[in-house]
Amino acid sequence: MAVLITLLIVCLFFTYAIETVKSEKARTRLTIICLTLMALVSGTRLVGGTDFFIYHGHYNHLATFPQILNPAYQPENFEIGYTYIASFFKTLGFSFYGFCLIHSIFFYFCLWKGLKRYTSHFGIVILVFLYKLFFYNTMISMRQSITVACFLLMVPWIEEKKYIKYYIATYFVALIHNGAYLLYLIYPLVYVALSKDRIRVLNLIFFPTLFIGMAGVDVLGPIGEILRTHATDDNMAEKAASYFESENLSPIGILHTVEYFAVMIFVYINVNKLDLRNSKVHIVMWMFLCLLPLFTLFRGSEILTREKDYFLIYYAVIIGYLIDKLPKSRNLIYVLVTLICSVGYVRYVYAFDGGAFMKYESWLFDPHYSMFLK
């Protein structure tokens, strides 16, 4: 607990420095130092709830290359892409703890590389990330977090309309975590123009569907039934059942939806101050709008609850744009974002998996653990 609270305090100081320093080089250095510190905390963890131990067991039982190429040695419950990646690093001699550190460094590199093109407010990015993505994507999940990281690098290909690169990358990313199949649907958005009227219409369409999700109506259930009925083998039928179960196992919390619409209202009121014809602003706005159906119509669908992680960080980019356009409200925005993100961060530490993060431990200074297989 003390380590994670200390990390939050340190990141708040870095955030203040990043947002106030005038030199671009200094901002970059401060950002890299802060992200490196976060990567060390994430990557050297010995905690992470149930998922941490599942991934630990999977890694320890993996065959190495070339044996892993034999289907008989490939675990059935993990995508083949992730299995090959984990097996590759195990073949190189890295332990599971070393693999976690490499995974963490890769994620933070992609976060920095993918977003620095779109924002100069990396302090806001760090704050939003700590609240919305830090725990799940760097300390719990490993498969989807790799695909989220890769998606951050792929977004410029959407902006630049490089559809061949984007779709090839999506194919391989989906081999790591099949939730990435949704990303096939994202590319065409680059061709759809945005305006204040269109944003209003989208909200008018989807906001009423929030009550469908709250009522527990299984929107995707019929699709699952069709897939199960027409499945060519038992394995396909089982996957369809697991993805489209009628019982909501982990619906998106109403707090996330309320937060989204609070930001949406703020964005909508000030959208005329943004140049939606600018390709960067255009694609970032679409990333933000992708959350609209996820937080309304599909908020109770098990298959889509985790898809929000591909788009949540664009809260920070949009807020950064508005900070630049609303200099008189700059300090108020900073205070509100800092308070909300800090409270959300602390709440997660207490609430996740029965307090799994309350006793944060790192293997970094423990001689019983090593980056490498013994």
C-alpha positions in Angstrom: 0.0 0.0 0.0 2.7 2.4 1.0 4.6 1.8 -2.3 1.6 2.5 -4.4 0.6 5.6 -2.5 4.1 6.9 -2.7 4.1 6.3 -6.5 0.9 8.4 -6.8 2.5 11.2 -4.8 5.7 11.1 -6.9 3.7 11.0 -10.1 1.7 14.0 -9.0 5.0 16.0 -8.6 6.1 14.8 -12.0 2.8 15.8 -13.5 3.1 19.3 -12.1 6.6 19.6 -13.4 5.7 18.3 -16.9 2.7 20.6 -17.2 4.6 23.7 -16.0 8.0 23.5 -17.5 8.4 25.4 -20.8 11.3 23.5 -22.4 10.1 20.6 -24.7 13.3 18.7 -24.0 12.8 19.0 -20.3 9.2 17.8 -20.6 10.3 14.8 -22.5 13.0 13.9 -20.0 10.6 14.3 -17.1 8.0 12.2 -18.9 10.5 9.4 -19.6 11.7 9.4 -16.0 8.2 9.2 -14.6 7.2 6.4 -17.0 10.3 4.5 -16.2 9.5 4.6 -12.5 6.0 3.4 -13.2 7.3 0.6 -15.4 9.6 -0.6 -12.6 6.7 -0.6 -10.1 4.5 -2.5 -12.6 7.1 -4.8 -14.0 8.7 -6.0 -10.7 5.4 -6.7 -8.9 4.6 -9.9 -7.0 1.0 -9.0 -6.8 -1.8 -8.7 -9.3 -4.7 -10.7 -8.0 -5.9 -14.0 -9.4 -4.8 -13.2 -13.0 -1.2 -12.8 -11.9 -1.0 -16.4 -10.7 -2.8 -17.7 -13.8 -0.2 -16.1 -16.1 2.6 -17.2 -13.8 1.4 -20.8 -14.0 0.9 -20.6 -17.8 4.5 -19.3 -18.3 6.1 -21.8 -16.0 4.4 -24.7 -17.8 5.2 -23.4 -21.3 7.4 -25.4 -23.6 10.2 -23.5 -25.3 11.1 -23.2 -29.0 11.0 -25.3 -31.2 8.9 -27.7 -29.1 6.1 -25.1 -28.6 5.5 -25.2 -32.4 4.0 -28.6 -31.9 0.2 -28.2 -31.3 0.4 -30.8 -28.5 2.4 -28.4 -26.4 0.2 -25.3 -26.9 -2.2 -24.4 -24.0 -5.8 -24.3 -25.2 -6.9 -21.4 -23.0 -4.4 -18.9 -24.3 -4.2 -17.3 -27.8 -1.4 -18.7 -29.9 0.2 -15.3 -30.4 0.6 -14.6 -26.7 1.8 -18.2 -26.2 4.5 -17.8 -28.8 5.6 -14.4 -27.3 5.9 -15.8 -23.8 7.6 -19.0 -25.0 10.1 -16.9 -27.0 11.3 -15.0 -23.9 11.3 -18.2 -21.8 13.5 -19.7 -24.5 15.9 -16.8 -24.1 16.2 -17.7 -20.4 13.9 -15.1 -18.8 11.9 -16.1 -15.8 8.2 -15.1 -15.5 9.3 -12.1 -13.4 11.8 -11.0 -16.1 9.0 -11.4 -18.7 6.7 -9.2 -16.6 9.4 -6.5 -16.6 9.9 -6.7 -20.3 6.1 -6.6 -20.8 5.9 -3.5 -18.7 8.7 -1.6 -20.4 7.1 -2.4 -23.8 3.8 -1.1 -22.7 5.1 2.2 -21.4 7.2 2.7 -24.5 4.2 2.3 -26.7 2.2 4.6 -24.4 4.8 7.3 -24.9 5.5 6.6 -28.5 1.9 6.3 -29.5 0.6 9.4 -27.7 3.4 12.0 -28.1 2.2 12.6 -31.6 -1.2 13.7 -30.4 -0.5 15.6 -27.1 2.0 17.9 -25.4 0.2 17.4 -22.1 1.7 14.1 -20.9 1.2 15.1 -17.3 -2.6 14.8 -17.9 -1.9 11.4 -19.7 -0.1 10.1 -16.7 -2.9 11.2 -14.3 -5.7 9.6 -16.5 -3.5 6.5 -17.0 -3.0 6.0 -13.3 -6.7 6.0 -12.7 -8.1 4.3 -15.8 -5.4 1.9 -17.0 -2.4 1.5 -14.7 -3.6 -1.4 -12.6 -5.4 -3.5 -15.1 -3.1 -3.0 -18.1 0.3 -3.1 -16.4 -0.3 -5.2 -13.2 -3.2 -7.6 -14.0 -3.8 -8.2 -17.7 -0.9 -9.3 -20.0 -2.5 -10.5 -23.2 -4.9 -7.6 -23.8 -2.5 -5.0 -22.5 0.0 -6.0 -25.3 -2.8 -5.4 -27.8 -3.7 -2.1 -26.2 -0.1 -1.1 -26.4 0.2 -2.1 -30.1 -3.1 -0.3 -30.9 -1.5 3.0 -29.6 1.2 2.5 -32.3 -1.4 1.7 -34.9 -3.6 4.7 -34.5 -1.4 6.9 -36.7 -2.0 4.5 -39.6 -5.7 5.1 -39.2 -5.1 8.9 -39.3 -2.8 8.6 -42.3 -5.2 6.2 -44.1 -2.7 3.4 -44.4 -5.2 0.7 -44.3 -3.0 -2.1 -45.5 -0.5 -1.6 -42.6 -3.4 -1.2 -40.2 -5.3 -4.4 -41.2 -2.2 -6.5 -41.3 -1.2 -5.3 -37.9 -4.8 -5.9 -36.6 -4.6 -9.5 -37.8 -1.4 -10.3 -35.9 -2.6 -8.3 -32.8 -5.8 -10.4 -32.7 -3.6 -13.5 -32.4 -2.4 -12.2 -29.1 -5.8 -11.4 -27.7 -9.0 -12.1 -29.6 -10.7 -9.0 -28.1 -8.6 -7.1 -30.7 -11.0 -8.3 -33.5 -13.1 -5.2 -32.7 -10.3 -3.1 -34.1 -11.2 -4.2 -37.6 -14.2 -1.9 -37.3 -12.3 1.2 -36.2 -10.5 2.1 -39.4 -13.5 3.3 -41.5 -14.2 6.0 -39.0 -11.4 8.1 -40.5 -13.6 8.7 -43.5 -16.5 9.9 -41.5 -16.5 13.7 -41.0 -17.3 15.1 -37.6 -19.2 18.2 -36.5 -21.0 19.4 -33.4 -24.3 18.4 -35.0 -23.1 14.9 -35.7 -21.7 14.5 -32.2 -25.1 15.6 -30.8 -26.9 13.1 -33.0 -24.7 10.2 -31.9 -25.4 11.1 -28.3 -29.1 11.3 -28.9 -29.0 7.9 -30.5 -27.0 6.1 -27.8 -27.9 7.8 -24.6 -31.4 6.2 -24.4 -29.8 2.8 -24.9 -28.1 3.2 -21.6 -31.3 2.1 -20.0 -31.3 -1.1 -22.1 -27.9 -2.0 -20.6 -29.1 -1.0 -17.1 -32.2 -3.2 -17.5 -30.0 -6.2 -18.1 -31.2 -6.8 -21.7 -28.8 -9.1 -23.5 -28.1 -7.2 -26.7 -25.5 -9.6 -28.0 -27.3 -12.8 -26.8 -28.9 -13.5 -30.2 -25.6 -13.3 -31.9 -24.1 -15.8 -29.5 -27.1 -18.2 -30.1 -26.6 -18.0 -33.9 -22.9 -18.7 -33.5 -23.5 -21.6 -31.2 -26.1 -23.1 -33.5 -23.9 -22.9 -36.6 -20.6 -23.8 -34.9 -18.8 -26.5 -36.9 -17.2 -28.1 -33.8 -17.5 -28.1 -30.0 -14.5 -25.8 -29.5 -16.2 -23.0 -31.6 -19.5 -23.5 -29.7 -17.7 -23.2 -26.4 -15.9 -20.0 -27.4 -19.2 -18.5 -28.7 -20.8 -19.4 -25.3 -18.0 -17.8 -23.3 -18.1 -14.6 -25.4 -21.8 -14.1 -25.6 -23.1 -15.4 -22.3 -26.5 -13.9 -21.4 -25.4 -13.5 -17.7 -23.4 -10.3 -17.3 -20.3 -11.3 -15.5 -18.6 -7.9 -15.3 -20.7 -5.1 -16.6 -19.2 -1.6 -16.9 -19.9 0.3 -13.7 -22.3 3.2 -13.8 -19.5 5.4 -12.4 -17.6 5.0 -15.7 -20.6 6.0 -17.7 -21.3 9.0 -15.5 -17.7 10.1 -15.9 -17.8 9.6 -19.6 -20.9 11.8 -20.1 -19.4 14.5 -17.8 -16.4 14.7 -20.1 -18.7 14.4 -23.2 -20.7 17.4 -22.0 -17.6 19.4 -21.4 -16.3 18.5 -24.9 -19.6 19.1 -26.6 -19.9 22.6 -25.1 -16.4 23.6 -26.3 -16.2 21.5 -29.5 -16.3 24.6 -31.7 -13.0 25.6 -30.3 -11.5 22.4 -31.7 -10.4 22.1 -35.3 -12.2 18.8 -36.3 -10.8 19.1 -39.8 -7.3 18.6 -38.4 -6.5 14.9 -38.9 -5.0 14.5 -35.4 -8.0 16.1 -33.6 -10.4 14.2 -35.9 -9.0 10.7 -35.1 -8.6 11.5 -31.4 -12.2 12.6 -31.2 -13.3 9.4 -32.9 -11.3 7.4 -30.3 -13.2 9.2 -27.6 -16.6 8.6 -29.4 -15.9 4.9 -29.6 -16.6 4.7 -25.9 -20.1 6.0 -26.4 -21.8 2.7 -27.4 -19.6 0.8 -25.0 -20.8 2.8 -22.0 -24.5 2.8 -23.1 -25.9 0.1 -25.3 -23.2 -2.5 -24.7 -22.3 -1.6 -21.1 -23.6 -5.0 -19.8 -22.1 -7.2 -22.5 -19.3 -9.4 -21.3 -17.5 -9.5 -24.6 -17.3 -5.7 -24.8 -16.6 -4.6 -21.2 -12.9 -4.7 -21.7 -12.8 -3.1 -25.1 -13.0 0.3 -23.4 -9.3 0.0 -22.6 -8.3 0.7 -26.2 -9.9 4.1 -26.0 -9.9 5.4 -22.4 -6.5 7.1 -22.6 -7.9 9.5 -25.2 -9.8 11.2 -22.4 -6.4 12.7 -21.5 -5.7 13.9 -25.1 -9.1 15.5 -25.5 -8.7 17.3 -22.1 -5.2 18.5 -23.2 -6.7 20.0 -26.3 -9.3 21.9 -24.3 -6.7 23.1 -21.8 -5.0 24.8 -24.7 -8.2 26.4 -25.9 -9.5 27.4 -22.5 -6.6 29.2 -20.8 -8.9 30.8 -18.2 -10.1 27.4 -17.0 -6.7 25.8 -17.1 -6.1 25.6 -13.4 -9.6 24.5 -12.6 -9.3 21.6 -15.1 -6.0 20.6 -13.6 -7.4 20.5 -10.1 -10.5 18.5 -11.1 -8.5 16.0 -13.1 -6.0 15.6 -10.3 -8.7 15.0 -7.6 -10.8 12.6 -9.7 -7.9 10.5 -10.8 -6.2 10.4 -7.4 -9.4 9.3 -5.7 -10.1 6.7 -8.4 -6.5 5.4 -8.0 -6.7 5.0 -4.2 -10.2 3.5 -4.5 -8.9 0.8 -6.9 -6.0 -0.1 -4.5 -8.6 -0.7 -1.7 -11.3 -2.4 -3.8 -9.6 -4.7 -6.3 -9.8 -8.4 -5.7 -10.4 -8.1 -2.0 -7.5 -5.7 -1.5 -4.9 -7.7 -3.5 -2.8 -4.5 -4.0 -2.9 -3.5 -0.3 0.3 -5.5 0.2 2.3 -4.5 -2.8 5.6 -6.4 -3.0 8.4 -6.2 -5.6 11.0 -8.8 -6.4 13.6 -6.2 -7.3 15.5 -6.3 -4.1 14.6 -9.9 -3.1 17.5 -12.4 -3.8 15.0 -15.2 -4.0 13.7 -13.9 -7.3 15.5 -13.2 -10.6 14.9 -12.0 -14.1 16.3 -15.2 -15.4 15.5 -18.8 -15.0 17.7 -20.6 -12.5 
